[in-house]
């Protein structure tokens, strides 16, 4: 049985399904401490995605006609240099593949396509904050530790 797999930039009609994946991710991780109901979250998420489409690009993984995965590329402009007036970097966010499609290579393909989109945008680098389980998948895609990339946790 051959699967019909497509990876492409999300279209507005995909965003409800993407929001559903984000909700599924929360439930899967046992984080059900929310005052929002699922339909309210989906409405908010779709509006947020539309409002932030210039800075946050969503890639979707589709099997047949069902959205089964997502990856977000947040694009951040960087300070110009005399050598390069237009600079940007990216942050890979919210990479998620439905449980039934994991460990099949589809997550790797989703990351590959998202990195290709980053390259087509001319980004200097892409960072990712990963769960321990996903580190090998990112490493296979060329991500590596950097002693120069630091972060600070800020109070919420």
Short mmCIF file of the C-alpha atoms (twelve columns), coordinates in Angstrom:
data_MODEL
# 
_entry.id   MODEL 
# 
loop_
_atom_site.group_PDB 
_atom_site.id 
_atom_site.type_symbol 
_atom_site.label_atom_id 
_atom_site.label_alt_id 
_atom_site.label_comp_id 
_atom_site.label_asym_id 
_atom_site.label_seq_id 
_atom_site.Cartn_x 
_atom_site.Cartn_y 
_atom_site.Cartn_z 
_atom_site.pdbx_PDB_model_num 
ATOM 1   C CA . UNK A 1   0.000   0.000  0.000  1 
ATOM 2   C CA . UNK A 2   1.538   3.292  -1.121 1 
ATOM 3   C CA . UNK A 3   0.842   6.348  0.980  1 
ATOM 4   C CA . UNK A 4   0.104   9.654  -0.666 1 
ATOM 5   C CA . UNK A 5   2.361   11.994 1.342  1 
ATOM 6   C CA . UNK A 6   2.644   15.736 0.732  1 
ATOM 7   C CA . UNK A 7   4.707   18.292 2.619  1 
ATOM 8   C CA . UNK A 8   4.006   21.915 1.812  1 
ATOM 9   C CA . UNK A 9   3.410   25.319 3.322  1 
ATOM 10  C CA . UNK A 10  0.126   25.418 5.186  1 
ATOM 11  C CA . UNK A 11  -2.813  27.104 3.537  1 
ATOM 12  C CA . UNK A 12  -5.479  28.971 5.496  1 
ATOM 13  C CA . UNK A 13  -7.816  25.988 5.062  1 
ATOM 14  C CA . UNK A 14  -5.263  23.777 6.895  1 
ATOM 15  C CA . UNK A 15  -5.072  25.871 10.042 1 
ATOM 16  C CA . UNK A 16  -7.984  24.325 11.935 1 
ATOM 17  C CA . UNK A 17  -6.384  20.902 11.494 1 
ATOM 18  C CA . UNK A 18  -3.009  22.326 12.575 1 
ATOM 19  C CA . UNK A 19  -4.663  23.813 15.665 1 
ATOM 20  C CA . UNK A 20  -6.141  20.378 16.346 1 
ATOM 21  C CA . UNK A 21  -2.636  18.890 16.221 1 
ATOM 22  C CA . UNK A 22  -1.433  21.486 18.716 1 
ATOM 23  C CA . UNK A 23  -4.326  20.569 21.021 1 
ATOM 24  C CA . UNK A 24  -3.613  16.848 20.546 1 
ATOM 25  C CA . UNK A 25  0.038   17.469 21.500 1 
ATOM 26  C CA . UNK A 26  -1.041  19.149 24.739 1 
ATOM 27  C CA . UNK A 27  -3.394  16.299 25.633 1 
ATOM 28  C CA . UNK A 28  -0.794  13.687 24.701 1 
ATOM 29  C CA . UNK A 29  1.645   15.281 27.142 1 
ATOM 30  C CA . UNK A 30  -0.968  15.309 29.909 1 
ATOM 31  C CA . UNK A 31  -1.199  19.100 29.992 1 
ATOM 32  C CA . UNK A 32  -4.930  19.596 30.308 1 
ATOM 33  C CA . UNK A 33  -4.743  22.525 32.721 1 
ATOM 34  C CA . UNK A 34  -6.538  25.074 30.577 1 
ATOM 35  C CA . UNK A 35  -9.625  27.170 30.980 1 
ATOM 36  C CA . UNK A 36  -10.161 27.178 27.208 1 
ATOM 37  C CA . UNK A 37  -12.397 24.696 25.488 1 
ATOM 38  C CA . UNK A 38  -11.023 23.076 22.333 1 
ATOM 39  C CA . UNK A 39  -13.222 25.101 19.889 1 
ATOM 40  C CA . UNK A 40  -12.160 28.373 21.553 1 
ATOM 41  C CA . UNK A 41  -8.492  27.405 21.301 1 
ATOM 42  C CA . UNK A 42  -8.863  26.480 17.638 1 
ATOM 43  C CA . UNK A 43  -10.502 29.840 16.838 1 
ATOM 44  C CA . UNK A 44  -7.734  31.692 18.678 1 
ATOM 45  C CA . UNK A 45  -4.990  29.612 17.045 1 
ATOM 46  C CA . UNK A 46  -6.328  30.174 13.521 1 
ATOM 47  C CA . UNK A 47  -6.553  33.926 14.152 1 
ATOM 48  C CA . UNK A 48  -3.034  33.961 15.633 1 
ATOM 49  C CA . UNK A 49  -1.626  32.091 12.633 1 
ATOM 50  C CA . UNK A 50  -3.230  34.582 10.234 1 
ATOM 51  C CA . UNK A 51  -1.955  37.571 12.221 1 
ATOM 52  C CA . UNK A 52  1.590   36.142 12.390 1 
ATOM 53  C CA . UNK A 53  1.893   34.678 8.885  1 
ATOM 54  C CA . UNK A 54  4.704   37.080 7.944  1 
ATOM 55  C CA . UNK A 55  6.961   35.894 10.755 1 
ATOM 56  C CA . UNK A 56  5.751   32.318 11.346 1 
ATOM 57  C CA . UNK A 57  5.535   29.920 8.431  1 
ATOM 58  C CA . UNK A 58  3.790   26.618 8.963  1 
ATOM 59  C CA . UNK A 59  4.684   23.516 7.002  1 
ATOM 60  C CA . UNK A 60  2.204   20.655 7.009  1 
ATOM 61  C CA . UNK A 61  2.610   16.928 6.542  1 
ATOM 62  C CA . UNK A 62  -0.407  15.475 4.757  1 
ATOM 63  C CA . UNK A 63  -1.261  11.817 4.257  1 
ATOM 64  C CA . UNK A 64  -3.933  11.487 1.589  1 
ATOM 65  C CA . UNK A 65  -6.033  14.521 2.597  1 
ATOM 66  C CA . UNK A 66  -5.402  14.478 6.371  1 
ATOM 67  C CA . UNK A 67  -2.974  16.850 8.100  1 
ATOM 68  C CA . UNK A 68  -0.876  14.557 10.308 1 
ATOM 69  C CA . UNK A 69  2.093   16.779 11.071 1 
ATOM 70  C CA . UNK A 70  3.268   20.356 11.380 1 
ATOM 71  C CA . UNK A 71  6.429   22.374 11.738 1 
ATOM 72  C CA . UNK A 72  6.641   26.114 12.318 1 
ATOM 73  C CA . UNK A 73  9.516   28.267 11.132 1 
ATOM 74  C CA . UNK A 74  9.738   31.554 13.022 1 
ATOM 75  C CA . UNK A 75  11.744  34.055 10.974 1 
ATOM 76  C CA . UNK A 76  13.585  36.753 12.898 1 
ATOM 77  C CA . UNK A 77  15.253  39.715 11.179 1 
ATOM 78  C CA . UNK A 78  18.836  40.301 12.324 1 
ATOM 79  C CA . UNK A 79  20.827  43.482 12.697 1 
ATOM 80  C CA . UNK A 80  22.469  44.466 9.370  1 
ATOM 81  C CA . UNK A 81  26.215  44.430 8.861  1 
ATOM 82  C CA . UNK A 82  28.191  46.456 6.315  1 
ATOM 83  C CA . UNK A 83  28.681  43.185 4.395  1 
ATOM 84  C CA . UNK A 84  25.061  42.042 4.550  1 
ATOM 85  C CA . UNK A 85  22.231  44.532 4.855  1 
ATOM 86  C CA . UNK A 86  19.394  41.988 4.958  1 
ATOM 87  C CA . UNK A 87  19.877  39.195 7.448  1 
ATOM 88  C CA . UNK A 88  17.529  36.776 9.178  1 
ATOM 89  C CA . UNK A 89  17.635  33.584 11.186 1 
ATOM 90  C CA . UNK A 90  14.991  31.047 12.010 1 
ATOM 91  C CA . UNK A 91  13.722  29.031 14.907 1 
ATOM 92  C CA . UNK A 92  12.082  25.689 14.231 1 
ATOM 93  C CA . UNK A 93  9.068   25.414 16.507 1 
ATOM 94  C CA . UNK A 94  6.226   23.028 17.271 1 
ATOM 95  C CA . UNK A 95  7.349   20.122 15.144 1 
ATOM 96  C CA . UNK A 96  4.741   17.448 15.681 1 
ATOM 97  C CA . UNK A 97  3.744   14.249 13.924 1 
ATOM 98  C CA . UNK A 98  0.648   12.290 14.922 1 
ATOM 99  C CA . UNK A 99  1.522   9.230  17.017 1 
ATOM 100 C CA . UNK A 100 0.457   6.735  14.350 1 
ATOM 101 C CA . UNK A 101 2.887   8.226  11.827 1 
ATOM 102 C CA . UNK A 102 5.959   8.417  14.058 1 
ATOM 103 C CA . UNK A 103 9.133   6.387  13.566 1 
ATOM 104 C CA . UNK A 104 8.460   6.129  9.827  1 
ATOM 105 C CA . UNK A 105 10.818  8.845  8.586  1 
ATOM 106 C CA . UNK A 106 8.004   11.308 7.972  1 
ATOM 107 C CA . UNK A 107 9.166   13.620 10.767 1 
ATOM 108 C CA . UNK A 108 12.606  13.723 9.173  1 
ATOM 109 C CA . UNK A 109 11.065  14.574 5.815  1 
ATOM 110 C CA . UNK A 110 9.059   17.360 7.453  1 
ATOM 111 C CA . UNK A 111 12.221  18.792 9.021  1 
ATOM 112 C CA . UNK A 112 14.080  18.504 5.688  1 
ATOM 113 C CA . UNK A 113 11.368  20.410 3.829  1 
ATOM 114 C CA . UNK A 114 11.193  23.080 6.528  1 
ATOM 115 C CA . UNK A 115 14.964  23.560 6.355  1 
ATOM 116 C CA . UNK A 116 14.691  23.827 2.565  1 
ATOM 117 C CA . UNK A 117 12.121  26.595 3.042  1 
ATOM 118 C CA . UNK A 118 14.510  28.326 5.467  1 
ATOM 119 C CA . UNK A 119 17.301  28.084 2.918  1 
ATOM 120 C CA . UNK A 120 15.096  29.519 0.174  1 
ATOM 121 C CA . UNK A 121 14.442  32.497 2.463  1 
ATOM 122 C CA . UNK A 122 18.187  33.017 2.819  1 
ATOM 123 C CA . UNK A 123 18.251  32.429 6.564  1 
ATOM 124 C CA . UNK A 124 21.709  32.312 8.143  1 
ATOM 125 C CA . UNK A 125 20.855  29.566 10.603 1 
ATOM 126 C CA . UNK A 126 17.962  27.716 12.166 1 
ATOM 127 C CA . UNK A 127 17.782  26.791 15.838 1 
ATOM 128 C CA . UNK A 128 15.489  24.353 17.598 1 
ATOM 129 C CA . UNK A 129 14.534  23.622 21.193 1 
ATOM 130 C CA . UNK A 130 13.966  19.881 21.290 1 
ATOM 131 C CA . UNK A 131 12.556  17.233 23.529 1 
ATOM 132 C CA . UNK A 132 15.127  14.576 24.439 1 
ATOM 133 C CA . UNK A 133 13.273  12.007 22.298 1 
ATOM 134 C CA . UNK A 134 13.594  14.144 19.134 1 
ATOM 135 C CA . UNK A 135 17.274  15.123 19.431 1 
ATOM 136 C CA . UNK A 136 18.455  12.228 17.206 1 
ATOM 137 C CA . UNK A 137 15.987  13.258 14.480 1 
ATOM 138 C CA . UNK A 138 17.369  16.802 14.477 1 
ATOM 139 C CA . UNK A 139 20.955  15.550 14.579 1 
ATOM 140 C CA . UNK A 140 20.265  13.454 11.453 1 
ATOM 141 C CA . UNK A 141 19.163  16.678 9.759  1 
ATOM 142 C CA . UNK A 142 22.427  18.461 10.568 1 
ATOM 143 C CA . UNK A 143 21.543  20.184 13.828 1 
ATOM 144 C CA . UNK A 144 24.386  20.216 16.324 1 
ATOM 145 C CA . UNK A 145 25.180  21.657 19.720 1 
ATOM 146 C CA . UNK A 146 26.766  25.085 19.712 1 
ATOM 147 C CA . UNK A 147 28.848  26.404 22.586 1 
ATOM 148 C CA . UNK A 148 28.070  29.933 21.355 1 
ATOM 149 C CA . UNK A 149 24.274  29.697 21.410 1 
ATOM 150 C CA . UNK A 150 23.030  30.477 24.904 1 
ATOM 151 C CA . UNK A 151 19.595  31.144 26.289 1 
ATOM 152 C CA . UNK A 152 18.143  32.647 29.446 1 
ATOM 153 C CA . UNK A 153 14.878  31.523 30.999 1 
ATOM 154 C CA . UNK A 154 12.698  34.471 31.901 1 
ATOM 155 C CA . UNK A 155 9.998   34.500 34.530 1 
ATOM 156 C CA . UNK A 156 6.466   34.207 33.216 1 
# 
